[in-house]
Amino acid sequence: MQMLLDMATSIKFPNLGIEFNNVGSSIDVFGFKIAYYGIIIAIGMAAGYLIVQWQAKRTKQNPDLYLDFALYAIILSVIGARLYYVAFTWDEFKDNPIQIFNTRQGGLAIYGGVIAAVLTALVYSKFKKISFGLLADTACLGLITGQIIGRWGNFFNREAFGKYTNGLFAMLLDIRDVSYDYTAPVSYLTEKYADKPDALNRILEIRDNPVIIDGITYIQVHPTFLYESMWNLVVLILLVLYSKHKKFNGEVFLLYLAGYGLGRVWIEGLRTDQLFLWGTPFAVSQILSALLVIAAAAIIIIRRRQLRKHAK
């Protein structure tokens, strides 16, 4: 979990010639600090809901069904996202469980939210006696919209970044803003990542390539939050364009799982803050993404073959 300083520092993209100065992690409203992370997540949820309403009207559905669904799905998805994160980082919480409720500095895992949203949709569609596939096709557009926007919370939290790079999109982060791993003794890291050699090597590579500007030390990394946001934007556009040409209810949702999962397999492979399967060096979200891509593609192929067979 990130331990951000309450200060405003710069975030730079030197090879693009872009620099954001005095970027803080929160704003002060009447003496109460509100994290940008939370604000952006809220904006993503609102935008996602508006997209769902638009899609419902576009496909001649009752938009009111999705208002009720959103009220349940948003709350349960946040809970699911937090539980997923906590489940795979339990060592950070076991000595102070109250911190499970502190999400102001991040710690929401998207796949936990997706799982909770799908379960909510299953129950809701059965209760309302509507097609789960149709509901999922519509709601997934709001889900990915929330992911597009929500990833920018990672920008303000200086988290969800990747390994060292000097490529076009290289991002510089003040070393005081990122996790303890980037200033901790090597002995601490060796013990912490004893069974995760690849993760350790990525962190050490970043530490071995600092950039010092005006006496301030920066790490230089892949902005994987940006990659995922842009990838999701492309997926959203393709899903919207295809939604009126789908062959069966549920196909758009399956394409979402496959499209998002395909990008996540690649992007997760770059990250340095992966969640790992317990006691293994395997990134749980990367494995889950690959399985979803395979499963979604298989179901689409099978369903289309069934439809062609019945059409004969």
BALO-533553 format. One line per field, with one value per residue: z, x, y of N, C-alpha, C in turn; residue number from 1. Coordinates in steps of 0.02 Angstrom, whole numbers. Example, Ala and Ser with C-alpha at 12.3 -4.5 7.8 and 13.67 -1.06 7.14 Angstrom:
BEGIN
n_Z	[390	354]
n_X	[660	642]
n_Y	[-284	-112]
ca_Z	[390	357]
ca_X	[615	684]
ca_Y	[-225	-53]
c_Z	[390	394]
c_X	[660	645]
c_Y	[-165	2]
k	[1	2]
This chain:
BEGIN
n_Z	[0	-38	41	44	49	122	21	-116	-266	-416	-568	-703	-881	-966	-1097	-1175	-1156	-1058	-907	-746	-620	-442	-397	-295	-176	-124	-86	13	101	192	298	295	224	61	-38	-200	-266	-220	-268	-407	-428	-394	-496	-605	-581	-592	-726	-788	-756	-829	-959	-963	-950	-1069	-1162	-1131	-1171	-1305	-1349	-1333	-1204	-1033	-945	-808	-745	-737	-654	-527	-524	-528	-405	-315	-373	-378	-243	-195	-282	-248	-120	-154	-232	-136	-46	-126	-149	-16	16	-56	-7	126	227	248	323	430	557	590	571	558	461	345	311	268	127	65	11	-96	-149	-207	-302	-469	-525	-418	-403	-526	-515	-406	-464	-568	-497	-430	-539	-583	-478	-476	-605	-602	-501	-555	-665	-795	-941	-904	-989	-1074	-981	-933	-1051	-1069	-947	-938	-1017	-941	-837	-893	-930	-805	-766	-858	-818	-680	-667	-668	-541	-489	-542	-465	-343	-362	-399	-459	-564	-686	-728	-744	-874	-1020	-1121	-1239	-1162	-1034	-860	-728	-555	-397	-276	-145	-141	-173	-137	9	-35	-126	-62	41	138	49	102	169	60	-5	85	90	-42	-64	-123	-244	-365	-490	-467	-370	-444	-536	-455	-402	-520	-553	-443	-467	-570	-548	-569	-552	-519	-494	-365	-319	-307	-427	-481	-631	-736	-816	-857	-814	-775	-861	-985	-968	-954	-1080	-1163	-1120	-1162	-1301	-1307	-1256	-1358	-1466	-1416	-1404	-1538	-1589	-1520	-1571	-1666	-1616	-1593	-1499	-1336	-1208	-1276	-1296	-1167	-1148	-1244	-1186	-1072	-1136	-1212	-1116	-1032	-1116	-1136	-1005	-972	-1038	-985	-847	-838	-841	-723	-557	-437	-417	-371	-290	-309	-162	-82	-198	-350	-445	-533	-485	-551	-681	-716	-698	-796	-915	-911	-920	-1047	-1128	-1089	-1120	-1259	-1301	-1263	-1344	-1472	-1465	-1443	-1560	-1656	-1619	-1648	-1787	-1824	-1785	-1871	-1992]
n_X	[42	25	112	87	162	99	104	144	211	313	267	336	353	477	523	419	409	325	265	199	170	175	84	-31	-98	-221	-361	-402	-544	-630	-547	-548	-474	-487	-460	-389	-397	-516	-608	-592	-627	-762	-806	-784	-877	-998	-990	-990	-1118	-1196	-1161	-1216	-1353	-1372	-1343	-1444	-1560	-1528	-1539	-1669	-1714	-1777	-1724	-1734	-1719	-1583	-1543	-1584	-1507	-1377	-1364	-1352	-1245	-1133	-1100	-1076	-975	-867	-843	-810	-695	-607	-600	-542	-416	-366	-367	-260	-154	-136	-39	-9	-112	-143	-92	-151	-299	-399	-360	-407	-521	-478	-469	-420	-296	-285	-288	-388	-442	-471	-523	-588	-695	-759	-796	-886	-982	-1032	-1089	-1187	-1264	-1312	-1397	-1485	-1541	-1611	-1702	-1774	-1822	-1764	-1658	-1499	-1390	-1420	-1427	-1294	-1224	-1258	-1224	-1086	-1026	-1033	-954	-824	-804	-795	-675	-585	-580	-560	-430	-348	-342	-236	-132	-126	-101	22	48	25	116	243	390	564	597	658	587	472	359	405	396	428	438	437	543	509	374	331	316	391	479	569	665	705	816	918	924	803	715	758	719	580	539	577	525	490	572	574	496	574	690	643	611	738	804	740	779	915	927	910	847	909	856	878	922	827	774	714	615	610	489	372	213	95	-36	-85	-70	-166	-283	-295	-299	-420	-507	-504	-559	-688	-741	-744	-833	-952	-975	-994	-1103	-1235	-1233	-1221	-1228	-1293	-1371	-1264	-1147	-1076	-1033	-949	-853	-803	-741	-643	-574	-531	-461	-359	-278	-242	-165	-45	-11	-9	103	204	199	251	191	115	-19	-1	-28	-53	97	168	259	174	73	-85	-190	-146	-148	-286	-337	-289	-356	-489	-490	-471	-583	-692	-676	-692	-825	-894	-863	-923	-1059	-1088	-1072	-1176	-1285	-1272	-1294	-1427	-1486	-1484]
n_Y	[-60	112	245	396	557	706	816	925	880	861	779	703	686	661	627	660	790	842	909	903	1009	1035	934	870	748	763	872	1015	1043	1152	1120	984	844	785	649	645	526	465	559	547	414	424	511	428	327	400	442	317	272	363	328	200	229	299	197	106	176	188	59	31	-3	-3	131	152	31	17	117	74	-43	9	72	-34	-107	-20	5	-126	-165	-83	-131	-263	-240	-192	-301	-400	-344	-338	-473	-525	-456	-478	-478	-346	-299	-382	-354	-238	-226	-129	-43	-93	-27	94	174	284	306	223	50	-29	-160	-193	-312	-372	-286	-309	-444	-434	-351	-432	-538	-467	-426	-551	-590	-480	-480	-599	-573	-467	-527	-519	-527	-589	-582	-473	-370	-374	-344	-211	-148	-171	-76	38	-4	-18	113	175	116	171	306	295	243	353	396	327	399	517	458	405	270	98	89	43	-56	-2	114	196	241	320	356	367	398	511	501	577	513	517	504	377	199	121	26	80	151	75	-34	-151	-277	-288	-290	-406	-504	-480	-506	-636	-752	-705	-670	-602	-488	-425	-398	-305	-195	-167	-132	-13	64	68	156	300	469	627	786	954	926	836	670	558	418	322	264	148	214	128	138	234	169	67	140	203	91	35	134	118	-11	16	100	10	-86	-12	20	-107	-157	-146	-240	-364	-543	-617	-604	-555	-563	-444	-418	-528	-498	-384	-441	-517	-420	-323	-409	-456	-343	-322	-433	-406	-276	-298	-375	-283	-213	-162	-176	-290	-403	-555	-732	-826	-861	-884	-839	-789	-676	-636	-566	-565	-699	-725	-638	-697	-820	-775	-717	-831	-909	-823	-806	-939	-965	-873	-923	-1051	-1018	-945	-1044	-1128	-1045	-1032	-1163	-1184	-1096	-1155]
ca_Z	[0	-42	98	11	89	110	-9	-188	-302	-488	-606	-767	-937	-999	-1168	-1208	-1142	-1018	-835	-702	-559	-381	-397	-228	-174	-96	-79	80	99	260	346	287	164	17	-84	-271	-284	-209	-313	-474	-428	-396	-563	-649	-569	-620	-799	-807	-752	-885	-1019	-960	-965	-1141	-1198	-1120	-1216	-1374	-1366	-1319	-1138	-981	-908	-736	-720	-726	-595	-468	-525	-513	-332	-283	-403	-361	-174	-189	-320	-207	-67	-186	-252	-76	-19	-171	-134	51	16	-84	28	196	273	262	365	484	622	601	526	548	399	289	294	244	55	38	-26	-145	-123	-237	-358	-517	-535	-362	-420	-581	-487	-367	-510	-604	-449	-419	-600	-584	-430	-495	-665	-582	-461	-599	-720	-859	-967	-876	-1044	-1096	-926	-932	-1111	-1058	-888	-946	-1047	-885	-798	-923	-926	-739	-765	-896	-777	-614	-668	-657	-469	-479	-560	-406	-289	-382	-391	-519	-618	-708	-718	-772	-946	-1046	-1183	-1253	-1110	-968	-810	-670	-492	-339	-238	-79	-147	-189	-79	47	-72	-168	-18	95	131	3	143	180	-3	-18	128	71	-107	-67	-170	-303	-392	-545	-437	-338	-496	-565	-407	-399	-582	-546	-393	-496	-624	-526	-606	-503	-549	-442	-299	-303	-339	-458	-514	-700	-743	-862	-828	-834	-765	-923	-1037	-958	-967	-1152	-1190	-1104	-1205	-1366	-1298	-1250	-1424	-1506	-1389	-1423	-1611	-1604	-1479	-1611	-1715	-1578	-1616	-1443	-1273	-1171	-1318	-1283	-1103	-1159	-1280	-1135	-1032	-1178	-1231	-1058	-1008	-1161	-1120	-936	-972	-1058	-940	-781	-843	-832	-659	-501	-376	-431	-318	-306	-277	-98	-79	-265	-387	-501	-526	-487	-601	-747	-727	-706	-861	-967	-908	-945	-1120	-1157	-1076	-1158	-1330	-1311	-1259	-1404	-1529	-1457	-1452	-1630	-1692	-1604	-1685	-1859	-1831	-1780	-1927	-2053]
ca_X	[0	64	112	103	172	48	142	135	274	306	265	364	359	531	530	362	413	267	280	145	201	134	30	-43	-139	-286	-378	-426	-609	-649	-504	-553	-438	-522	-410	-406	-413	-587	-645	-589	-669	-832	-819	-788	-942	-1050	-985	-1011	-1191	-1223	-1152	-1265	-1418	-1372	-1347	-1511	-1606	-1507	-1559	-1741	-1727	-1802	-1665	-1745	-1692	-1511	-1533	-1587	-1450	-1316	-1362	-1325	-1182	-1078	-1081	-1047	-913	-814	-827	-775	-628	-566	-588	-494	-350	-346	-356	-195	-102	-157	16	-10	-170	-155	-74	-191	-356	-440	-338	-446	-573	-446	-456	-406	-233	-285	-301	-448	-421	-526	-556	-634	-755	-792	-828	-944	-1033	-1062	-1133	-1245	-1305	-1345	-1452	-1531	-1577	-1658	-1755	-1815	-1844	-1739	-1601	-1434	-1345	-1436	-1405	-1221	-1202	-1268	-1187	-1013	-1002	-1022	-898	-760	-797	-769	-605	-547	-572	-534	-358	-312	-330	-169	-86	-119	-74	89	46	7	163	280	462	605	599	679	549	436	310	437	368	470	403	478	553	477	302	315	318	453	523	617	716	719	878	913	911	731	683	776	676	510	525	618	496	467	635	561	473	632	736	613	619	809	821	716	822	982	924	875	858	913	842	876	932	771	782	655	619	587	451	315	149	49	-105	-102	-79	-229	-338	-300	-322	-491	-544	-511	-607	-754	-763	-759	-893	-1009	-986	-1017	-1161	-1296	-1223	-1206	-1264	-1333	-1364	-1206	-1087	-1038	-1000	-893	-802	-771	-695	-587	-536	-497	-414	-301	-234	-217	-111	16	5	8	171	251	191	295	151	67	-45	22	-59	-20	156	195	281	128	28	-152	-231	-122	-175	-358	-349	-278	-411	-549	-483	-482	-652	-738	-669	-721	-898	-917	-858	-973	-1126	-1098	-1082	-1244	-1332	-1267	-1324	-1500	-1509	-1484]
ca_Y	[0	172	291	459	616	758	870	931	871	859	717	724	641	699	614	692	862	861	911	925	1036	1043	885	842	688	779	943	1032	1076	1171	1085	911	823	738	621	646	457	456	603	520	354	447	537	370	294	442	438	250	269	401	287	145	258	313	134	78	212	174	-10	26	-33	43	157	149	-32	24	160	30	-88	47	85	-94	-129	25	-7	-193	-168	-52	-180	-318	-219	-188	-368	-433	-316	-359	-545	-541	-417	-484	-463	-274	-282	-429	-326	-178	-238	-70	-10	-119	22	155	168	350	306	169	-17	-58	-203	-191	-376	-382	-249	-343	-504	-414	-325	-488	-573	-423	-430	-616	-588	-428	-501	-651	-541	-425	-569	-493	-566	-572	-564	-405	-326	-372	-309	-139	-125	-175	-14	83	-30	-1	186	188	95	220	366	278	231	415	402	302	453	560	418	382	197	60	103	-16	-61	52	123	261	248	382	373	362	444	523	512	594	452	526	492	308	155	113	-19	115	180	26	-72	-208	-337	-290	-311	-476	-545	-469	-537	-697	-801	-668	-641	-554	-425	-395	-372	-244	-141	-150	-97	56	97	76	205	361	532	682	852	1007	896	791	605	530	354	327	202	144	236	75	161	269	118	32	188	212	27	28	181	85	-66	46	122	-49	-117	29	12	-175	-177	-153	-294	-425	-602	-644	-568	-576	-563	-383	-428	-575	-461	-341	-482	-536	-361	-296	-460	-460	-287	-328	-483	-370	-221	-325	-400	-227	-179	-179	-183	-343	-445	-623	-790	-837	-904	-898	-780	-780	-619	-664	-532	-585	-766	-718	-607	-746	-868	-743	-710	-897	-929	-780	-823	-1005	-960	-838	-970	-1103	-989	-928	-1107	-1150	-1003	-1050	-1229	-1175	-1055	-1197]
c_Z	[0	22	72	63	73	83	-84	-222	-377	-514	-677	-818	-983	-1074	-1210	-1199	-1100	-944	-798	-636	-502	-382	-327	-232	-147	-98	-10	73	171	312	341	221	125	-36	-155	-295	-277	-255	-383	-479	-432	-465	-612	-642	-600	-696	-824	-806	-810	-950	-1021	-977	-1040	-1181	-1190	-1166	-1289	-1396	-1344	-1254	-1091	-940	-833	-706	-701	-670	-532	-466	-504	-438	-294	-307	-382	-290	-167	-227	-282	-152	-96	-206	-192	-48	-61	-156	-66	52	-8	-56	103	245	291	313	428	554	639	556	514	484	337	265	269	171	24	-2	-74	-113	-146	-299	-406	-523	-477	-374	-475	-557	-449	-412	-547	-558	-435	-479	-603	-538	-453	-556	-649	-544	-505	-660	-788	-878	-935	-932	-1068	-1043	-926	-993	-1102	-1002	-897	-979	-992	-843	-828	-926	-858	-733	-802	-852	-711	-612	-654	-582	-451	-496	-499	-347	-302	-371	-458	-578	-633	-696	-751	-847	-962	-1113	-1187	-1195	-1039	-921	-751	-609	-437	-293	-169	-81	-156	-128	-50	10	-108	-128	37	84	86	42	158	118	-18	23	105	7	-117	-117	-233	-336	-447	-517	-404	-390	-527	-519	-403	-463	-580	-498	-422	-551	-602	-572	-554	-539	-492	-372	-278	-342	-364	-480	-583	-721	-799	-826	-846	-822	-828	-980	-1030	-973	-1042	-1186	-1179	-1146	-1274	-1361	-1293	-1318	-1467	-1481	-1408	-1497	-1627	-1572	-1519	-1663	-1681	-1601	-1561	-1381	-1232	-1210	-1305	-1217	-1110	-1196	-1233	-1095	-1072	-1194	-1173	-1034	-1050	-1146	-1051	-931	-987	-1006	-871	-781	-834	-761	-605	-436	-386	-367	-337	-274	-216	-104	-146	-297	-445	-487	-537	-542	-672	-765	-740	-774	-917	-969	-935	-1020	-1153	-1150	-1118	-1232	-1345	-1311	-1321	-1464	-1525	-1470	-1526	-1672	-1681	-1644	-1759	-1871	-1830	-1840	-1992	-2061]
c_X	[44	58	133	114	119	84	129	203	260	303	285	363	413	536	472	364	354	286	219	175	150	73	24	-84	-208	-299	-407	-491	-632	-611	-507	-520	-478	-472	-434	-426	-488	-630	-648	-630	-742	-851	-827	-854	-999	-1050	-1008	-1087	-1223	-1217	-1203	-1334	-1424	-1379	-1415	-1562	-1592	-1532	-1631	-1757	-1754	-1742	-1673	-1719	-1619	-1495	-1533	-1526	-1386	-1309	-1333	-1254	-1123	-1053	-1046	-982	-854	-793	-788	-705	-581	-550	-538	-424	-324	-329	-286	-138	-114	-101	17	-63	-176	-140	-115	-253	-400	-422	-373	-497	-544	-427	-435	-342	-228	-302	-368	-425	-480	-561	-603	-700	-794	-829	-891	-1000	-1069	-1110	-1196	-1292	-1343	-1406	-1506	-1573	-1629	-1717	-1802	-1842	-1827	-1677	-1536	-1387	-1357	-1414	-1330	-1193	-1205	-1224	-1112	-984	-990	-963	-831	-749	-769	-696	-561	-530	-538	-459	-318	-305	-261	-116	-73	-90	-3	94	26	51	203	354	498	600	628	644	511	392	339	411	416	426	452	482	521	403	283	328	389	503	579	670	738	786	868	898	837	694	696	732	603	492	566	592	470	527	623	539	531	678	708	622	692	831	799	761	892	984	887	891	856	906	835	880	877	781	715	668	587	554	399	252	94	-24	-129	-114	-148	-289	-349	-324	-397	-534	-556	-563	-678	-782	-784	-823	-956	-1026	-1016	-1084	-1225	-1291	-1211	-1252	-1309	-1322	-1306	-1142	-1045	-1000	-941	-836	-766	-720	-633	-543	-498	-443	-351	-252	-203	-161	-44	36	25	80	224	252	239	256	96	42	-29	-22	-19	38	186	220	234	78	-44	-195	-210	-149	-250	-375	-342	-334	-476	-548	-500	-556	-702	-735	-702	-797	-927	-917	-913	-1043	-1138	-1108	-1152	-1296	-1331	-1302	-1400	-1528	-1514	-1552]
c_Y	[62	213	359	514	667	820	870	927	865	787	735	667	672	688	639	767	887	858	938	946	1040	998	856	778	701	854	954	1071	1088	1130	1009	891	771	714	626	577	445	498	573	455	373	473	479	333	334	438	370	244	306	363	230	171	272	249	101	110	194	105	-24	-12	20	67	152	85	-25	73	117	-16	-53	59	26	-109	-85	11	-75	-201	-137	-100	-238	-301	-215	-257	-407	-409	-341	-433	-563	-498	-420	-466	-389	-255	-325	-401	-264	-181	-177	-33	-37	-68	88	148	234	353	248	103	-45	-97	-211	-258	-394	-347	-282	-404	-486	-388	-381	-526	-532	-426	-496	-616	-539	-449	-555	-621	-501	-463	-539	-534	-542	-549	-493	-355	-318	-335	-233	-113	-125	-112	38	62	-9	75	206	169	145	281	349	267	295	432	377	354	497	523	393	306	165	80	40	-12	-3	54	192	274	313	404	369	417	449	538	527	533	456	509	420	264	148	69	17	153	131	-8	-133	-272	-345	-315	-384	-523	-540	-506	-601	-747	-768	-633	-591	-486	-388	-363	-308	-184	-119	-113	-24	95	111	129	268	419	587	748	903	977	848	726	579	459	362	262	206	170	186	93	196	219	85	78	195	147	19	76	150	29	-38	66	63	-83	-78	20	-57	-192	-185	-208	-361	-482	-631	-602	-598	-572	-501	-389	-476	-542	-412	-382	-500	-476	-331	-345	-463	-403	-295	-380	-449	-318	-246	-351	-346	-200	-205	-190	-235	-375	-517	-675	-808	-886	-921	-834	-761	-723	-643	-631	-549	-654	-763	-688	-657	-797	-839	-734	-777	-917	-889	-797	-891	-1002	-926	-885	-1023	-1076	-971	-991	-1134	-1110	-1019	-1117	-1224	-1137	-1096	-1232]
k	[1	2	3	4	5	6	7	8	9	10	11	12	13	14	15	16	17	18	19	20	21	22	23	24	25	26	27	28	29	30	31	32	33	34	35	36	37	38	39	40	41	42	43	44	45	46	47	48	49	50	51	52	53	54	55	56	57	58	59	60	61	62	63	64	65	66	67	68	69	70	71	72	73	74	75	76	77	78	79	80	81	82	83	84	85	86	87	88	89	90	91	92	93	94	95	96	97	98	99	100	101	102	103	104	105	106	107	108	109	110	111	112	113	114	115	116	117	118	119	120	121	122	123	124	125	126	127	128	129	130	131	132	133	134	135	136	137	138	139	140	141	142	143	144	145	146	147	148	149	150	151	152	153	154	155	156	157	158	159	160	161	162	163	164	165	166	167	168	169	170	171	172	173	174	175	176	177	178	179	180	181	182	183	184	185	186	187	188	189	190	191	192	193	194	195	196	197	198	199	200	201	202	203	204	205	206	207	208	209	210	211	212	213	214	215	216	217	218	219	220	221	222	223	224	225	226	227	228	229	230	231	232	233	234	235	236	237	238	239	240	241	242	243	244	245	246	247	248	249	250	251	252	253	254	255	256	257	258	259	260	261	262	263	264	265	266	267	268	269	270	271	272	273	274	275	276	277	278	279	280	281	282	283	284	285	286	287	288	289	290	291	292	293	294	295	296	297	298	299	300	301	302	303	304	305	306	307	308	309	310	311	312]
